[in-house]
Amino acid sequence: MTRLLRWMSLGALFGLMLLTATQTASAADPMSGKWELNLSNSMYDPGPAPKSMVRMQAIDGDTITVTSDIVDADGQSRQLQYTAKLDGSDYPIIGALNADTIALKRIDARTLEFKQKKGGRTTLTGKHQVSDDGSELSISAKGKNAKGEEVSDLMVFDKR
């Protein structure tokens, strides 16, 4: 009986360790977290830059969920939201000024490529990259804004 209890205890402990390791692996994704826009390190061409942006993003397996609370240059608040698989397919994006879909593809643990489209036409392309120490998220974007102007932006976020 003692041997049976010992094996059952070891089995339960192993199961608990496996569950914890699985949860830690998804929670430890360097892309996941709360990110705050660092305006002094960001560049907006042609601009204007937003007054503020806080981005919450979570990656669970091959799916990313993003919610960004934005205060535009004119003081208007809006929220950008999407949930998308990292498979390069188009998924709906809500609250973007010049896009109705987004497609993302994972390049490596710290890099995603993206493409935003409006009415099926590409408006922005770029990359999301997390620094080696995990403290900074950079999003570079090139394309055209809602006014048809060429855009070249670099948004730098600090992890909070």
N, C-alpha and C positions, 0 to 999 in steps of 0.2 A: 504494500500500500504506500509506503514512503517513497519507493521508487516511482510509482505512478504519479504521486503528487509533485515530485521533483520534475518529472518530464512535462507535466501540465504547466507548472510554473515557468519552466524554461520556454515552452511554446508560447505562453501568454506574453512573456517578456520579449521574445523575438518578434511577435506580432506587433506589440506596442512600439518597438524600435523601428520596424519597417514602416508603420503608419507615420511616426514622427519624422522619419527621414524623407518620406514622400511629401509631407506638408512643408517641411523646411526647404526642399528643393524648389517647389513652386513659389514659395514666399521669398526666396533668396534671388529671384530673377532680377538682374541689375536694372532692367527697364521699369520695373514696378516701383510705385511710390508716389509721394506728393512732391511736386516740383514747382518752384516759384521763379517767374521770369526775372532775370537779372538784367535790367535795362542798360546799365552802364557797360556790360560786356556784349550786348546784342547790337545788331546792325540791321536797319530797315531801309532798303533802297527801292522805291523812292520815298517810302514813309507815308504817312506818319506812323510812329510806333504807338502801340497801345499804352495806356497809363499803367495797367497791371494785368497779369495773367497768372492764375494758379491752375496747375494741371495735375489731375489725379489719374494715374494709369496703373492698370493691373494686367499682368500677363498670366494666364492660366493655360498651360500646355501650349497649344497653337492658336490661342485666341487672346486678343487685346481688347480691353475696355478702357475708353478715355472719356473724361469729362473735364473740360477747361472752362473756368470762370474768368471772363475777360471784361475789362473796362477799356473800351476803345478810346482813341485820342480825344474824341468829342465828349467823353464822359458817359456814354451809353453803355449799359451793362448787357452782356449776352452770354449765352452758354453754348459751347460746342460739344457735341456728343457723338460717339460711335462705338460700336462693337464689331470687330472684324477678325476673321481668321487670317493668319499670316501666310496665305497661300497665293497672293497675287491677284485674287479675284476682287471684283468691285462690291463694296458694301455701302449702305446708306450712311451719310454723314449729316447731322443736324446742326444748324447754327453757323456753318461756314459761309463766308461772304461770297465766294465764287466757286462753290463745289456742291454737288449733291451726292457724290460717291467718293470713296477712298479705297485704294488697294494697297496692301502692305505685304512685304515679303521679308522674312528674317534672313539676314546674311550671315550673322554669327551672334554670339551671346550678347554683344554690346551694340549691334548695328541692325537697323531696319531700313529698307528702302520703301518709299511711298510714291503714289501717283494719285492726285485728286482730279476729278472730272466734273464738268457741268454739261448736262445734256449729251453725254457720251464723248465730249471733246476734252482732252487733257488740258488742265489749267495750271497745275503746279506739279513738279517732281522734286524729290529730294531725299534726304537721309535723316534718321534719328540716330545719334551716337552717344553712348554713355562713356564717360571717362574711365580710365583703368581703376581709379580709386572709388568709382561709383558715386561721386559727389556732384557730378555735373552732367546734364543732358543738353546736347546741342542739336538743334533742328535746322538744317539748311534747306532752303526752298528756292527754286527758280521757276519762272513761268510768267503768267499774266494775271494781273489783278482784275477786279470787277469793272474797272475803267478801261481795260485793254492795255494798260501800261506794263512794260517789262518790269519784273520783280526779281530781286536778288536779296533774300533775307537770311540772316543768321540769328536764330533765337537761342539764347543761352539761359538755361534754367539751373538753379541750385536745388539740391535735394533738401527737403525739410522733414 
